[in-house]
Each structure stands twice: as C-alpha cells, then as structure tokens.
C-alpha cells in the first residue's frame, strides 16, 4: 500500500502491488481504497464476497499509518459506504443466468457464443463462487486434449463405470460423459486454456480402473486434466471466463440477489425477480432461465433440517450459498434428489476454508491438541476426527510456535490464528476459560513427560511450551451432491419428473449426477461441463 496522510486525514490510498485472484481479491484491491478514502474510516464495509482481501487491505493501511508514525485508531470510526445506486439498463434477454460461479459463468458465455443475449446475476460483489474452493482438475472422456496427452484409457466407457455405481441417474451420467470431452476441447479452443495431465501414479493400460476403489473413487485422477497456469484449474478458468464474458457483451449484474422465478399463464419460466444490494426491486425477463446458485452450505437451518447430525458443522464454502436456486425452483414444484448426500471435510477453519492435513500443526500426524468449548481434550488428535468433532459445540486446535508453518502463518496474518505468551493469554484470545485450558495443558505436558497419554493413548507426544497458538475449526460442509433433479438436457424436472418449461440448472445446485459420492475431479466437472451443456440447451430453446 502507498498512502498519503496526516495524523487526522487520509489524502490518497493506492495498492501498489498485489497478487490476488483478479475476479475476487482484485475487485477488492480496486474498490476498497476508494471506500476508505471517501469515508475516512477503516471500519467501512468491505467488498461483498472478498472479505479476506478487504480485511488485508485495511490491515495494510493500518501498517502504513504506523510506519508513518500515525495512530490508526483515529480512523477506527463507524462508517457505511454509500455507493452510487446500481443501474439496470438492460432487464430483458434471451437467457437469464442466476449465479456467477464456474457453472453460471460457463453457461452465460456458452449461451452468448450460441447467439443468445444473456443477463448474468450474482448476489455477491465478485464472480467465481465456490468453484474457487476447488483445486482439482476436470474429469473427462474421449477429448482431443486427452488423446494428445496420451490418456487413451480415458474413454466414455471407463469414465461411466467409475461413476454409475454411486447411484447417479444413468441418463445424467451419460450426459456428463458424452459432454465432458467436448467441453474440455471447447475450453482449450475457445478460451485458449492450456491443459496438462492431471493424474498421479502409474496406470495399468490393461486395467485402468484397477486404481478405482470404494475408498478412493477418483482412481488416482486417471480421467483428470488440469489447467494450472494461474495457480490451479478453477482459478485459471474463472480468470479466462471473466475476460471472455466482458468481451462477449454479457450483461453482468453483481450485488443482485434473485428472489423468485417468473412464469407466464402456462407455467413456463420467463424470468427472475431480484433485489439489489441498495434495495431496488427488479424483474428480469427472458425466454429461458438457468439456475447456477450452488449448494446450501451457508444456510445452516436448511443444512440441519436435512442432516440433523451436522448441527455442529460449519462450512468452508466461500460463496453466499444459501440454497436460493433450490428454493425458487421448489416453489414451482421442482423435484430434489440426494439432498442428504454431502461431502464433509474434517478440518475446516471457522470463517475460512479447509486446511489440508499436511498444513496442520505438525502435519498429518498433528503435534497439536484439540479442545472443546470447555477447554477439554475430546479425541485422539489427527485429521480424521469428524465423528468426535461433530459431538462438540465448538473445537479449537492449540499448538507450539515451532509448528507455525507457512500455511498457518498466512492464516495468522489474516486473523484466523490467535497467540499468547502464556496459556491464559491464549485462552482469553480464543474465548476459553483460562483456568480450564491451563489444567488441560498441564495434564498434557505431564503425560508427555511420563511418555503415556492418560486420556486417549496417543503416541506422538509433544509438550506445549513457550508461546502458544490456536484457532477454531470444525467439520466443514464441503460439497453437496444433491439438489434439483435435472435430465440429460439439464432441464429441471417436476415431481412427476417432467421438464419445467424454460427452466435449466447446472453445477452444485443440481442432483442426479453424483449419487451418494462425488468422484474427485467431477465436482469441478459438474460446474464447467454442465454449465457448458446448459448454456447450449437453454440458448437453443430461447432461439427456437
């Protein structure tokens, strides 16, 4: 950051260097300095959907003020940024797409490429959605890309065999398999995406499915291609689509939340009702609508209603996924399937996303201790502790300074990890009872000295000494296999499994493809393959 300021006034704020995701962090880097300047406050609203970068920018301004010898608390005043009223000059198009994650962006660009006029609605302030949580590649079959990479075993027959056993609808699985190769080739040829081999390990050409087991259904990612030029596949694709949508003339409205579907007298879906962040009520009319609003990880009431056993779960989804598309379609009689099937992640950071096992304090075999809301250990610490963790109202990880690896340092810099020179200081920072945490740590250290875990017979014993660190975590509701039932044309079906005229859906808001298990690489594929297919189908109907 570069700022020009006196002790009581900010004259200019400028981001001089940043490496943020252009579609998310880049938006905050562009917009937030102006908000801080106009309000003269570091407590101004951040950019919706880019909270982490917004907070980082505010912290950078604080650091810049301190470096100049000024007190940043002068600017810690309540403020609300009053932006110009959102303008909606275009409210009619052939295709209306709701949700600008991977599925919605792909659907919108595809429909525009087919010749349809398109309006794309996004209720947050950024695009990319939960696709940016995913770091896998795309599973595909029979693509020219895969042939050129020597993936001759990535056939339609083999990819279908890897999926169908988990209860997905055969017609939907077939649609994915048939469209996946075309989609990968289209992404390469249309958006200039550079794909590489995404698998790992040796593949037996005589029996390529040998590595596909019940415990690891991805099959060593043998069907997967990656596009990691921008860091990882979904980021590369979202960045490319962001530019492509702008160049193609797709009308994108951010901070615009869809609230209901509009139908004509025959029951055909002809548009969407929405409300803007500044309170305007707008109706968007068209010939077809595509729902791409993701799952419902951010709707805890809906999650608990469907899965009461996840009452103490959190979510690691970064987009505002509250089940809007599912709710709106259900109001028209849409059928849902497999809603109870969702993938959880054992170690998700409260308020952020998941932490892979190798990034935990001490690595896969953690050297930390896990305590609950009463500051008591509750399990044998490790990565797979979901069952025990879900029994607790809140859980925390406590560890030593020498376990503060690069991943954890990044979390600390963003405010997710607390520290204390004493056990009592750390307890206060985490909101735990100091005496209770002291007793737990003392017992643990005594067990380490004795060489025996007296509570859970854990074998990797490491005392907690010196400056201590901790963070709140939980079991994360990570990926939703169920949703609106679609057919092979991505049309949303009613309770009689007949298409609701004019209504399509793609991505995590749909059901019928995965069944009970999401195969690694087919979550990303779900978004981009069905996004591409829905854009084709919806535009064809809209254009007659």
N, C-alpha and C positions, 0 to 999 in steps of 0.2 A: 504494500500500500504506500501511496505517497499522499500526504495531507498537507494542507496549508491552514494554520490555525493560530489563534491566540488563546489565552487562558480561558476565555469565555465565548469564543466564536469559531466555528468551522467555516473556512472560506472555499475550500475545494477538497474533494476526495477522489482519488483515482487508483484503480487497480493497475499496477504496473506489470505484474507477472502472475499468471495463473495457468494451471494445467487441469482445470475442471472439465467434466463432461459438458460439451458445448450445449446440449439440449437441456441440462439441468443446472449444474453449477455455473456454466457460462451465462445463463439467464440472470442468476443472482448477482454475478460479478458485474453485469451490465446495468442492472436496475437498482440494486440496493444502495450504492454510494449516493445516488441522487436522492433517494428517500431519506437517508441520514442527513444529508446536507439541508434538504428542504425543511425537515422537522427539527434540525439541530439536536437530534436525540439518538442515542444508541439503543433505545428501547422501542424503536419504531417496528412495525410489523415487517417480518421477513417475507421473502417470496414464497408463496404457497407451493409446496412440493419440493422446495430446495432449502429445507430448514438447516441442514448440516452446513452447507456453504454459506447461508445467510449468517449463521452464528459465527462461522470462521471469519467472515468479513468484519463483523462487529468486533471480534476479539483482535483482529489485526489493526483496526482503528484505535482501539484502546492501547495496544502496544506502541503504535506510532505516537500517540499523545504522550505516553510515559517517556518515550525516548526523547521527546522534545522538552521534557521537564514539566508537563502539564498534568493536571488531575483529571482523569477520565470520568470520575463520578459527577463532575459538573454536567455531563451530558447524559446522565442516567435519569432522565425525566420521562414520565409517561407521554406517549405521543401516538397518534394514529395518522398514517399517511393517507391523504385524500387524493387518490388518483383521478385523472380525468374520467368522466363517465365512459364506460365501454360502448363502442359504436357497433351497430349491427346493420351494416349497409346491405348485406345480402342475406336473405332469410328463406330463399327458395332455391332448390337444386334438385337434380335427378336423384341423387343418392345422399342420404344423411347418415354419417357415421358417428356413433357415440362412443367416445373413449379413444385417447391418442397414445395408447401403449403400442407395443410391437404389432399386435393384431390389427388395431384400428388404423395405424399409420400405413401398414401394408395394404389393407383393404381400400383405404382412401386413394392411395397412389395408383393401385391397380384399376379401380373404377374410373379414375381420371384418364388413365392411359387408354382405357377402352372407349373414351369419348364422352363419358358422362360428366356433368357438372357435379361437384362434390362440396359439401359442407362437413367439416370435421369439428366435433365438440369435445372439449377437455375441461373437466371441472377444477383441476389444479392449475397452477401457473406455469407448468412445464410439461414437456412431452416425454415419452419413453416408458412411463408406467413401471409395472413390476418386471417387465422384460429386462430392465437394467439390474435386477437382483440376480439374474441367471448368468452363470459363467460357463455353461456347456455350449456345445455346438448344435447342429441340426441333424437329426436322423433323416436319411433319405434313401431312395432306391432308384436304380436304373438311370441315374443322371449322367450326362456327358461329363460333368465335373468329376464324378467318382470314377468313371471309366478312365479318364486321363490320369487319375491318381493311383490307378492300379487296384481299385476296390471292386474287383469283378464279382465278389461274393455278395455285394450289397444289392441283391435282387429283390424284386417285389415279393416273391415267394418267401424268401428268408425274413424280410422285414415284417411281413404279415404274421409269420409264425412266431416272431418274438413278441408280438402284441396281443394276438387274439386270445391267448389263454387267460387273460386277466378280466374277462367279462365285458370287453368293449363290444359295441354293436358292430356286426360284421360289415354292414354297408358303410358305416362311418370309417372304420379301419381301412376298408378298401379304398375309400375316397382319399384318405390321407396318403396311403401307399402310392396310389396312382398319381397324385398331385405333387408329392414331395420332390421327386426328381426334376419335374418341370419347374417347380418353384426355385430350387437351388440354381438351375441353369438360368432362369429369368433374373434372379438377383445378380448373378455374375454378369450377364449380358446387358442388363438394363441399368444397373447401378454400379457396374464396374467393381463388384466385390471380388476380392482375391481369396478363394477358398483353399484350405490345406487339409491334409489328412488329419482327422480328429481322434483316431483310435489310439489304443495303447496295447502293448504286448503283441505276441505272435498270434497270428490267425492260421488255423489249420484249413487250408483250402479245400480239403476233402470233407471237412465237417465244421464249417464256420460257426455254426450255432453251438458248438461244444462249450463255449465260454458263457453261454446264456443260462444262468441258473436262477432258481427261485430266490436265492439270497442276493443275487446281483443281476437283475434283469436287463441291465444295459448291455451285457455281453461285451465288456471291455470297450464299449463305444465303437463297435465294429461297423456301424452304419453311419457314423458321425463325421461331418465335415465342419471345420472351424473357419472363422474369418477374423483373425485376431490382430489385424493391422492397427486398430485403435485401442488395443489392450485385451479385449475379449469380444466374442462374436456378437452378442446383442448390442454392445456399445457401438461396434463398427456399423451394424445395420441401422441402428437408430440415427446415428450421425448422418449416414448416407440418405436415409429417408427424409430427415429434417430438411436437407438441402433440396432433395428431389421434389418434395411437396411444395416448397416455396416456388421453385422454378416452374412447376406444372400448373400453378394457379389454383391450387386447392384452397378454399376459404377455411381458415383455421380460427376458431374462437376458443381462447383459453378462459379460465375462471368462469366457465359457463356450465352449470350443472343441469343435466336432463332430469326431469321430474316425472314425466308421463308420456306415453305414446298417444298419438292422434290417429283415429280411424275414421273412415267415411261410413256412409249408411250401410254398406255391405260388409263391414268388418275388416276391410283392407287397411293396413297400416299406411298412413300417408304423411306422417311427420312426427315431430317431437316437441313437447312443451319443455321449456327450460327457464332457469332463473340465473341471472348474472351475479357476480360477487358484490356488485353495488346495488342489488335489489331489483333490477329490471326483470320483467316477465316477458319472455319472447316465445313465439311459436315459429318453428322451422318446418316448412312443408316440402314434400318431395314425392317421389314415386316408389322408392324403397328405402328401408332403414336397416342399418347393420349395427347390432349391439356388440360392443367390444369393451365392456366395462370391468373385466377381470372378475376375481372371486369375491370373498366377503371377509377377508382377514381383519379388516378394520371395523367390522360390525360385530362387536363381542356378543351382543344379545342374540344375534342370528346364529353365531357360531355355537353358543351354549345351547340354544334351542335344538339345534341339530345334533350336537355332540356334547351332552352334559358332562362327559368325562374330561372335557377340555376347559372346564370352568376356570382353572388357574393358568391356562396357557396365555401366552402373549402372541404377537405376530411379528414377523420380520419383513412384512411387506412394506415397501416404501411409498406406494401409491395410495390414494384415498379410496381403497376398495371396500365399499360398503354394500355390495350386492345390488346396486341400482338397476342394472340391466335385468337381473333375475326377477326382481320385484316388479318392474314395469311390465315385463312380458307375462308374469303370472297373473297380473290384473286383467290380462286379455285371455286367460285360460291356458297359458303355456304349460307344458309338462316339464318337470325336472326329474333327473335320474342321478343316482350315485352320489347324492349330496353328502352322505355320511363318510365318503371316502376322501380323506385329505392326507397329505404327507406332512408330518411334523419334523422339526429339526431340534435335536436335543439341547443345543446350547445357543440360544439367540440372545443378543444383548438388548436389554429393555430400552426401548426408544430408538433402536437402530436395527441392524440386520444380523444375520447369523455369523458366528465365529467358528471357522473350521477347526478341527481337532488339533492340527499341527500349530495353530496360533494360540491355543490355550496356554496358560502359565505352566511351563514345564513340558508342553507338547501333548501328544496323545495320551500318555500316562501322566496326568497332571500332578504337579507337586503342590497344588493349592489345596485348601479345604473349602467345602461348600457348607454354608449355614443357612438356616431358615429365618423367618421373621422373628423368632425368639433367640436368634444368635446361637442355635444349637446345630451341630452336625446332624445330618439326617440320612446319609448314604455313604457307600464306598465311592469316593470321588473318581470320576472318569468321564468319558464322553457320552456313553450310552446310559444315562441316568433318568430317562424320561419318566418312567413309571413312578419313581420315588419323588422326582421334582414336581410332578403334577399333583401330588398329595399336599404340597406346601402352598401357603398363600403367597409367599414371596421368598426368593432364594438369592444368595449372594456368594460370590467367589472371593476368597481372601488369599493373598499370596505375597511373596517376598520381592524386594526390589530387583534382585538379580534375575527374576523371571519376567521382567518388563521388556518383552521383545518388541520388535519394530511394529508389529500389528497392534499390540497393546499400547505402545507409545502414541500411535495415531489416534486410538480411542481416547487416551488420556488428554491429548491436545484438543479433542472435540468435546471434552467434558463428561465422557461416559465413565471414566475411572477416577475414583477418589483415592486420597492417600492420607496418611497420618504418621507422625513421628512416634506415636505410641498407639497401642491397641485402642485406648479410649478415644483418641482423636479420630482414628479411622471409623470407629463405631458411630461417633457423632456425625461424621460426614455421610455415612451410609444410612443414618436414621435408625440405628440399632441401639439397644440398651448397653452402655459401656461395660457395666459390671458383668453382664451375661457373656458378652464377647470375650472379655478378659478371662473368665472362667473356662470358656471353650478353648481358647488359645493356650492357656496354661496346661490344661489337660492334654491337649495335642502335643505340646512340647515335652511334657513328662513321658508320654507314650513313645515319642521319638527317642528320648534318652534311654528308655527301657528296651527299645527295639521291638515293641509289640503294640499294635493298635488295639486298645482295650474295647473299642466300640464296634468296629466293622472289619477288623482283621485285614486292614490294608497293608500292603507290603512295601510300597515305595514311601518311606518315611523321611520327611524333611522338616526340620523345626522352622517355625515362623519367628524371625528375629529382625531387629533393626526397623527401618522404615517399612511400613506395610501398605499394601494397595488392595483395592476391592472394587467390585462392580456388581450391579444387579443383573441377573439374567433369568431365563425361563425357557420352557419348551415353546418353540415358535410354530404357529400355524403357517406353514411354508408354501404349500401348493394344493390347489383344490381340483380334484379330479372330476367332480360332479358339477352339474349346472343345468342349463336349458338343453333339452333334448333337441338335437338337430339331425337332419337327414344327410344324405350324401351330397346334396346341393347346398348345404349349410343353412337350409330353411329351418326356422324354429317351428316345432310341432306342438299341437294342442294335446289335450288329454286323450283324444282318440288317435293320436299320432298322425294327424293330418296337418299339412303346412298352414300356418297363419299367413295369409296373403300379404306380401310386401315386407315380411319381417325375416331378417337373416341374423346370424350371430357367429362369432369366431373367438377363439382363444379360451382363456380360463373361465369365462362366463358360461361356457357350454359344457354339456355332458354327453356321454355316449361313445366317446373315443377311447379314453384310457381304461375304463372299467375301474377296478379297485387299486391298480398300481400304475404309477407314472414311470415309464421307462426313461432313463437318463437320455437327454437329447430330444425326446419327443415332447417335452414341455415347451422348449423353445420352438420346436417344430409346430406344435399346436398353434402358437401365435402366428408365425410367419406363413406356414403352409395354408392353414385355414383362413388366415387373413387374405392371402392371395386368392384363394378359391372363392371366398365370399364376395370379394370385390368383383370378380368375374361374373358370378351368378347374379348379384344384385344389379350390376350395371346392365347386364343383358336383359333382365326383366324391365328395368327402367327405360331402356332404349327400344324395347319392343323387338 
